[in-house]
Amino acid sequence: MALSHAIVGVWGGAPLSVELAAVGVFAACFVARSAVRAWEEARMEAYAHRCVVGLRAQLAEKLYDAGGSLVGRFGSADVVCGLVDGCLKAEAYLRRTVPKAVSLVVVPLVLCIAVFSQDVVSGAIVLTCYPFIIAFMRLIGYTAKDESARRHDGFVEMSSHFMDALRGMGTLRAFGMAKLYAATVYAASERYREMVMKTLRIAQLSGAVLDVFATCGLAAVAIMLGFRMVEGSMAFLPALTVLMLVPEYFTPIKSYASDYHASLDGKSALAHLADMARRGRDTVFLPSARVSVAEGAKVALVGASGSGKSSLLDVMSGASDLGEGEVSVCGVAGEALASPQWRRRVAYIPQHPYVLAGTLRENVMLYAPDAGDEAVWDALESVALADFARSLPHGLDCALGAGGRALSGGEAHRLALARAIVGGRDVWLLDEPGSSLDVQTQAEVREAVLPLMEGRTVVVATHDERWAAAMDEVVSIDAGWEVRHG
């Protein structure tokens, strides 16, 4: 309003010095608005970053607490993409959309009052345009939201295909199926491309229509002002003020619409991350199970595949809750099996122990990051990996895992045991140790593990009678959870 007053004054022949005050007011308002926007962006950036960091930490904790159920429900590719790319998209959504949603309500309301104060007819025109634009935005928004959700599902499908191809590349090549599977990955990527292009078409169409609405609204105001100025019923100052305010009236609407479509990926990612974070732990139902493992006992779980051996180990490790049945380990039962204190005592060694993408030292020190090299070497000596470590090009600093040196199945099992020793874990849960190894390597792993069981509580789920024969007790699941003393 100050700027229009200065322009009208200069147009009427007033000296520029007389209008300097009005120009100064306009400059002060312009600087203040820029400062408020900069402060708002800084605050929203900090808020979005804080929210996403908290959500990522919550999801990481959920992965540690119930990682198996999360990966089983969503897939490893989806979980990894959510933790990395999804969090970045969610942060961009919070940073850009939330303040513009506030501006969508506050700015048009304030400017509408200002327009009414200058001209009732122009105020009625812009007030009439607003609900129609909002209704149209909602209709387009629903369509774009559905397309965005489908596009996210397509992205997950494409990522899962690619992950499966990487994992099974050796098998696919061995059976001559690599090219055939590559065609399925390509088909998934093409479906995702088509989804992206469809969403972009909707976004471009909605943006164009909103521009048309805003232009028509501004044109209606300008035409009415022009007619009344010709008639002499409208002064130049209020007419110019209204013409300057009306474009600002429609700007938040267009800005929100453009950013809404640009941030739909972030909204879908945020909803998906929240769904992951709400995912509860798996509950295992073993109604007939009555298993009690005493402190220092060596117990073998035997039974057919699918009978519940691995599920029972999940309960003992605290990764799953027990819905029915009774399970006790070292006097710990029920909800106490999921407590951090208990989980710090447990080392769960699966059939295929995971080798981290890091150095040998970092892999061994997984449970105890502050352990020294002496403890690492002692653990490697205990599991007969010290000579192997000395033979590596960089010793304990040799890179393992992805991008580093690969380990054999037996080496990976002994590395997992070294982790448990360094971490001071006194309860060992082994799921089918050596089941994927050849006979000689199985014997080597068994020779390395059995002497280390002294003084520790050990539960082994196995089909191998040689492992069962080495235990103090055998729980036969096929026989109704019958306990036999070995």
N, C-alpha and C positions, 0 to 999 in steps of 0.2 A: 504494500500500500504506500509506503514511503517512496519507493521508486516511481510508481505511477504519479504520485503528487509532484515529484521533481520533474518528471517528463512533461506533465501538463503545464507546470509553471514555466519551464523553459520554452515550450511551444507557444505559450501566451505572451512571451516577450520579457519575462522576468530575468534579471541578471543571474548568472550561474552562482554568484556568491550568495545570493539570497536562498538558493536551494541547496546550499552545501550541508545544512543541518539534516535535510531529508536524505541526501545521499549518504551522509555519515550514519544515519540510522539504518539505512539499507545495508551498508557495508558491515556494520556491527552485527546485524541479524544474520547476514550471510556467513560471517566468520563464526558466530555462535552456533549456527546450524552445522557447519563443517566440524566444529569441535565436538558437538554432541554426537554426530555420526561416527567420528573417530573413536570417541569414548565408548559408544555403543558397540562398535565392531570389536574393540579390544576386550570389553567385558564378555561379549558373546563368544569370542574365540576362547577365552579362558574357561568360560562355563562349559562350552562344548567339549573342550579338551578334558576337563575334569570329569564330565559325565562319561565320556568314552573310556577314559583310563579306568574309572571305577567299574564300568561294565566289562571291560577286558579282564580286569583282575577277578571279578566275580565269575566270569566264564572260565578263566584259567583255574580258579579254585574248584569250580564244578567239574572241570575235566579231571583234576586230581582226585576229586571225591567220587565221581561217577563217570569216569572217562569211557569205560566200556559201553555203558548204556547210551551215552551221547553219540559215540562213533557208530554204534549199531543202529541208532535211530536216524541220524542225519548223514552218516558217511564221513570218512576221514577228509575227503576233498572239501566238503561243505564246511566242516569245522575249521579247517586251516584257512580257507578263504574268508570265513567270518572273522576269525581272529586278526587277520592281516588286512585284507582289502575291505571287508565289510565294516570294520571299525573306522577306517578312513572315510568311507562314504557316509556313515552315520554322523561322524563329526562334521563333515561339510553340510549335511542336512540341518543339524542343530544350529550351526553357525550362521547359515544364510536364511533359512526359512522362518525361524521363530521371530526374530525382530521384524521381518517384513510382514508377518501375520499380525503383529501388533500395529504396525504402521497402516495396514489395510483398514483397520477400524478407527484409529485415532486421527490420522491425518485427514481423511475425507470428512469426518465429523466436524473437525475444527474449521476446515476450509469451506464446508457447506454453510456453517454459521456465518463466516466472513462474507460469503457471496450473498446470503440473504440480507445481510446488513447493508449491502450496496444496491442490490436489485432483487426484488421478490420473484419476478418472472424467471430470471436466470437461476436463482436458487431452486425454484420448482423444477426446472428442466434437469439440472444436475442431480437433484434428489430423486427424480423419477427414473433417471438412467441407472442409478446405482443398484437397486434390487434386481433389475433385469441382467446386469452384468454379473452380479454375484450368482444368480441362478444359473446362468450359462456356464460360469466357471465350475460350479458344482457338477453339472452334467458332464462336462468335458473331463473334470477331475476324476469322476468315478470310472469313466472309460479308461483314462490313462493309468489309473491305479490298478485296475484289473490287468491291463497289458503289462505294467511293470512287474506285477506279481508273477505273471506267466513268464516274463523274461528272466526273472530271478530263478525260477524253476528250470528254465532252459540252460541258464549258466551253470547251475548245479549239475544238471545232467551231462553237459559237455565236460565239466571238470572231472566228474566221476568216470566218464569214459576214458579220458586221458590218463587219469590215475591208474585205472585198471590196466590200460595198455602198458604203462611203464612197469607196473609190478609183474605183469605176466609176459614181458617181452621175450624172455628166454624160452618159455614154454610155447608161445605163439610161433616163434621161429622154428623150434624143434619140430612142430607139427605142420609147418608150412601155412600157417593161418595169419601171418603178420599183415599181409596186404589186405586180406578180407576184413580184419578188425580195423585196419586203418580207414577203410571205407565207412565203417560205422561211426568212427570218431569224426570223419569229415561230414557225414550226414547230420550228426548232432550239432556241429559248428554251423552248418548251413541253416538249421532250424533256428538256432540262436540269432544268426544274422538277420533272418527274416523277421523275428520278433523285435529286434532293435529298430529296424527300418520302419516297421508298423508303428511303434511307439513314437518315433521321430515325426512321422507323418501326422499323427494326432497332435503332437506338440506344436508343429508348425501351423496346422490348421487352426487350432485354438488361439494361438498368438495372433494370427492374421485377423480372425474374427473379433478379438478383443480390440485390436487396433482400429477396426472399422467402427465398433461401438463407440470408442473414445473419440474418434474423428467426427462421427455423426453428432455426438453430444456437443462437442466444441463448435461444430458448424451451426447447430441449432441455436446455441447461445449467441454466436457471432451474428447470425442472420437477424435474430430478434433485436439485438442491440443496434444493428445497422438501421433497421426500419424505424426504430423509435428515435434514434439520433437524427434521422432525416426529418421525421415528424416534429422534432424539437421537444419531445417528452422525456428525453434522456440526455443527461449531461456527459461531457467527455471524460471527466475524472472517474466517476463510478464505472463507466463502460470500460475504460482502459484497465481499471483495477480488476474487474471481473474477468476480462480476457487474459490477464496475467495469472489469475488464481485457478481458472478452470483447467488448464493443462497440468498444473500441480495436483489438482484434485484427482485426475485419472492416472497420474504417474505411479502411485503405490499399487494400484490394481494391476497395471501392466507389468510392473516389476515383480510382484508376487507371483503372477501367472507364469512368467518366464522362468523364475527360479523354482517354482513348484514342479514344473516338468523336468528341469535340470536336476532336481534333488530327489526325484521319485526313487531312484536307485538307493539313495541314502535312507529314505523312509522305509523301503522294503527291507534293507539290511538291518536297520534298527529294530524293526518288528521281529525279524528272524533271530537276531542276537538275543532279544528279550525272551523269545520262545525257548532258545537253547538254555539261557540262564535259569528259566523256570523249570526246566526238565529235572524231575526227581530221580533219585537213585532207584535202580532195579530192586524188586522184591522177589526173593526166592521162596518157593513153597515146597518144603520137604516134610510132609506130615508125619511120616513114619521114622524120621531121622532122630536118633537119640545118641549123639556123638559127644564124648567128653575126652579131651586130650590133656593129660596131666603135664605138669611142668617137667621138662627134660625128656618126655616120651618120644618114641620114634614110631609113627603110625603110617601104615600104607592104606590107601583107599583103592579098592579094586572093584571092577564091575564093567559091564558092557558100555560101549560108547553111547552117550545120551542118557545114562542112568543118573547123572547128577554130581559126578565127581568134581568137575570144574566149578559148578555152581556152589558146591560146598566150600571149595577153596576161596571163591569170591566172598562168601559170607565170613569165613575165618580171617580174611585179610582186611575186612571192613569195606570192601568195594560195593557190596550189595547187602540189603537188609533181609532178615529172615522173617517170612510171614508166618509159617507154621513149622513146628519141629523144635528141637532143643539142640543147640550147639554150644560147646564151652571149650575154650582153649586156655590153658594155664590159669584156670579159675575166672576167666573173663568171658562173659556171655551177654547176649541181647544187644542193647544199644551201645554198650561199652566197647563192642568190637569195632564200632565206627569212630571211636574217640581218637583224637590226635596222639594221645599218650600211647595207646595200643598200636597204632599204625607206625609209630616210630620204632617199635620193636620188631616189626614184621618185614621180611624180605620175601617178595613173591617172585619166583623165577618161572616164567612161562615156558612153553615148548620152544618158542623162538625168541630168546632174549633180545631186547632192543639195544642196538649199538648207536650211541649218540654221534652226531656229526661234530666231533671235537677231538681233542688229543686223548691219548691213552690215559694220561694222568686225570683229565677231566672225567672220563668215563668211570674210572675206579673211584674217584672222589665224589660221585653223584650224591650219596647219602651224607657225606661229611665234607663239605667244601673247604673246611679249615684244616683238614688232615695234612700232615707233612709227607715228604717223599719217603721217609723211613717207614711210615705206616703203609704206604702204597707198595713199597718193595717187599715188606713182610707179607702182605696179603698175596702178592703175585707169587712169592715163594711157596706159600701155603697151597695155592691151586696149581702149581707147576707151570706158571706162565712167566717166571722171571727170565729164563733163558730166551724165550720168545721175545720178551721186551728188550733184552740187550741186543738181540739181532736186528731190531728195527733201525732204520737209518738215523732217526732222531731220538731213539729211546722212548722215554715217557712223553716226549713232545711230538711223537709221530701222530699224524692225523688219521683218524678212523672214521668209519661211517661214510655218509654221502660226500663224495669228493675226495675221500681219503682211502686208506688201505682197507680192503675187505677182510673179514674174519671168517674162518670156517665155523661150522656149527659147534664143534667141541670147544674151540677158543671162545666163542661167544658165551657158552654156558659157564666156562671157568671165569670169564670176565665178570659175569653176573654174580658169581660166588665171591669174587674179590671185592665187589661193591658191598656185599652184605657184611663181609668181615671188617672192612674199613669203617662202615657205618655202625658197627656194634650191634647189628641185628641178631637177636638170639632166638627168633622164631622164624624158621624157614619153611616156606610152602612151595613145593615143586610140582609142576603140572607136566606129567609125562616126560620126565627128563630123558633126553637121548632118543625120543621116539622117531625123530627125523634123521638120525645119524646112522652111519654104517656100523656094523658089529664091532669093529676094532675101536672106533671113536666112542661108541657107547661104553665099552669097557674102560677106556681111558677116563671118561667123565665119571663113571661110577667109582673108579679107584681114587679119583681126586676128591669126590664128595664124601664118601663114607667116613674117612678118618676125621673130617671136619665137623661131623655131626655130634661128636662128643661134647657134652655140656650144653647142647642146644635142643630146643623143641623142634621136631621136624615132622611135617606131614607131606607124604608123597602120593599123588594120584598117578596110578600106573597100571598098565596091562602086563608089565614085565614081571615074571615070577622071581627073577633074580633080585629085583628091587624089593619086592614084597618079602622075600626070605630074609633080607638083611634088617628088617624092621622088628620092633618089639611086639607090635600089635598089628592086626590086619582087620580093617572094617570092610566086610563083604556086602556091597550094596545090593547085589542081585539076591542075596539071601535075607532081605528085609533088614538091612543095616546090622547084620550080626557081627559081633566083635569076637575075633579069635586071637588068642595070645600066641605069638610066634616063638 
